[in-house]
Amino acid sequence: MNYDCQVNFYCKRQALHRATRDISRAIASHAGVIERALLRRKISSSPMKTLFYRSHFHRRQFRWRPSRITTHLHHASAKNDPSVIFVDSFVDRWYRSPKARTGREAMSVEGKVVIVTGAARGIGQEYVRALAAAGARPVAADVSDCSETIDLAKSAGGKALGVKCDVADASSTDAMVAAALKAFGRVDALINNAALYGGLRGGRFETITEADWDAAMTINVKGIWNCCKSAVPALRAAGGGSIINIASLAATFGTPFVLHYTTSKAAVIGMTRGLARELGRDNIRVNAVAPSAVITEGTREFFANKLDKALDVVKSGQAIQRNLQPSDLSGTILWLVADTSAFVTGQTISVDGGTVMN
Ligand SMILES: NC(=O)c1ccc[n+]([C@@H]2O[C@H](COP(=O)([O-])OP(=O)(O)OC[C@H]3O[C@@H](n4cnc5c(N)ncnc54)[C@H](O)[C@@H]3O)[C@@H](O)[C@H]2O)c1
């Protein structure tokens, strides 16, 4: 059996012993699910150990996962012991047998730390909102201010960390991952969503300027490479994880008159496949998601006064006759973050209403 368990809790110094005992007892009562001895070892070697010794408590906050274990910990350690004032327990990937992966827990993204780039608006913002609503701990990274995204996460009942980051700059992506580790102690997934899209100038291939071509490649391709280089050590340290690269129908279909964009998204698919083969041994899966035209600010900017016509053309090529909304993508993203997709890697999943069929 292969376990990866961690329980973090904040309590008053004098309550440490009692809280540890209560949590151990709670876990012991689920002996068939988790081996107590292993969990005890994980607690004592947890990187969050120093939190045990904080003499002052943090604000009262309980965020409960659907898992029976965390619920039990809640009762044993928080409710019955008023001196334990904050319990943040996540028991994820706790039982990596195929049997456990079929349960409700395995579907869950609860407690997972997920970095989403390009999260200040549009689709990235929706990913952060959906992840926060599902109990994950998203990190919203963008060159622009993410405070609107953080507010959305809050109103969805969760919370998110905002980080300024330029994916084209390797030192900036390193700092993004460092901020996630500082805040949450681990990284479980990376969603490479940032791209030069809304601000792109289209046209026949020979009219695209060299500067525009280079900018698309720098942000859309090199940006993902930078983020992966920064995040993979943290994913390895977490025992594995999920990288999701946002490609596009532009690549799977071959959209004309934006050759720099189309080419950059085709590169994303190639990078996904090569990286999946390199990182499989680290239990890191790498997949791409290829949406068709989604109604976002970026799409409005991109098509400008041709928006309605463009959306009609896209719709007419789909099996499902309506345009894609950002929320249509959330289910696929949550599934790829969750352990349920643990054996899916190197794939490009089209969320395009049935435009391109493989
Ligand atoms: N909207 C669509 O129709 C559509 C379709 C298929 C694929 N996609 C892809 O989905 C993703 C999001 O699309 P969107 O419509 O939300 O785009 P958008 O243009 O609205 O948002 C992109 C976000 O990325 C950020 N960003 C740009 N450059 C960055 C950089 N160097 N570092 C960090 N952040 C940066 C922007 O500030 C912005 O918040 C993109 O990868 C896009 O190519 C979009």
The ligand as a Tripos MOL2 file, in Angstrom:
@<TRIPOS>MOLECULE
LIG
   44    48     1     0     0
SMALL
NO_CHARGES

@<TRIPOS>ATOM
      1 N1        -11.2530   32.4030  -25.3020 N.am      1 LIG1
      2 C1        -11.1900   31.4860  -26.2710 C.2       1 LIG1
      3 O1        -12.0060   31.4530  -27.1870 O.2       1 LIG1
      4 C2        -10.1100   30.4510  -26.2420 C.ar      1 LIG1
      5 C3        -10.2300   29.3460  -27.0690 C.ar      1 LIG1
      6 C4         -9.2570   28.3720  -27.0270 C.ar      1 LIG1
      7 C5         -8.1830   28.5280  -26.1840 C.ar      1 LIG1
      8 N2         -8.0930   29.6150  -25.4010 N.ar      1 LIG1
      9 C6         -6.9460   29.7350  -24.5120 C.3       1 LIG1
     10 O2         -7.4170   29.8190  -23.1800 O.3       1 LIG1
     11 C7         -6.5360   30.6310  -22.4250 C.3       1 LIG1
     12 C8         -7.3040   31.7840  -21.7900 C.3       1 LIG1
     13 O3         -8.0840   32.4360  -22.7550 O.3       1 LIG1
     14 P1         -8.8840   33.7710  -22.4030 P.3       1 LIG1
     15 O4         -9.9220   33.9390  -23.4290 O.co2     1 LIG1
     16 O5         -9.2690   33.7700  -20.9810 O.co2     1 LIG1
     17 O6         -7.7200   34.8330  -22.6690 O.3       1 LIG1
     18 P2         -7.5730   36.3290  -22.1590 P.3       1 LIG1
     19 O7         -6.7660   37.0520  -23.1660 O.co2     1 LIG1
     20 O8         -8.8980   36.8960  -21.7760 O.co2     1 LIG1
     21 O9         -6.7320   36.1570  -20.7980 O.3       1 LIG1
     22 C9         -5.4020   35.7880  -20.8180 C.3       1 LIG1
     23 C10        -4.8100   36.1140  -19.4780 C.3       1 LIG1
     24 O10        -3.4170   35.8120  -19.5500 O.3       1 LIG1
     25 C11        -2.6990   36.8830  -18.9690 C.3       1 LIG1
     26 N3         -1.3680   36.9520  -19.5190 N.ar      1 LIG1
     27 C12        -1.0000   37.3670  -20.7540 C.ar      1 LIG1
     28 N4          0.3230   37.3650  -20.8720 N.ar      1 LIG1
     29 C13         0.8160   36.9220  -19.6850 C.ar      1 LIG1
     30 C14         2.1210   36.7120  -19.1900 C.ar      1 LIG1
     31 N5          3.1960   36.9620  -19.9360 N.pl3     1 LIG1
     32 N6          2.2670   36.2460  -17.9310 N.ar      1 LIG1
     33 C15         1.1770   36.0100  -17.1590 C.ar      1 LIG1
     34 N7         -0.0800   36.2070  -17.5650 N.ar      1 LIG1
     35 C16        -0.2590   36.6690  -18.8230 C.ar      1 LIG1
     36 C17        -3.5060   38.1170  -19.2930 C.3       1 LIG1
     37 O11        -3.1950   39.1870  -18.4140 O.3       1 LIG1
     38 C18        -4.9170   37.6110  -19.1370 C.3       1 LIG1
     39 O12        -5.3880   37.7630  -17.8110 O.3       1 LIG1
     40 C19        -5.4480   31.0720  -23.3780 C.3       1 LIG1
     41 O13        -4.3840   30.1480  -23.3180 O.3       1 LIG1
     42 C20        -6.1320   30.9690  -24.7190 C.3       1 LIG1
     43 O14        -5.1890   30.8220  -25.7690 O.3       1 LIG1
     44 C21        -9.0440   30.5860  -25.4020 C.ar      1 LIG1
@<TRIPOS>BOND
     1     1     2 1
     2     2     3 2
     3     2     4 1
     4     4     5 ar
     5     4    44 ar
     6     5     6 ar
     7     6     7 ar
     8     7     8 ar
     9     8     9 1
    10     8    44 ar
    11     9    10 1
    12     9    42 1
    13    10    11 1
    14    11    12 1
    15    11    40 1
    16    12    13 1
    17    13    14 1
    18    14    15 2
    19    14    16 1
    20    14    17 1
    21    17    18 1
    22    18    19 2
    23    18    20 1
    24    18    21 1
    25    21    22 1
    26    22    23 1
    27    23    24 1
    28    23    38 1
    29    24    25 1
    30    25    26 1
    31    25    36 1
    32    26    27 ar
    33    26    35 ar
    34    27    28 ar
    35    28    29 ar
    36    29    30 ar
    37    29    35 ar
    38    30    31 1
    39    30    32 ar
    40    32    33 ar
    41    33    34 ar
    42    34    35 ar
    43    36    37 1
    44    36    38 1
    45    38    39 1
    46    40    41 1
    47    40    42 1
    48    42    43 1
@<TRIPOS>SUBSTRUCTURE
     1 LIG1         1 GROUP 0 **** ****
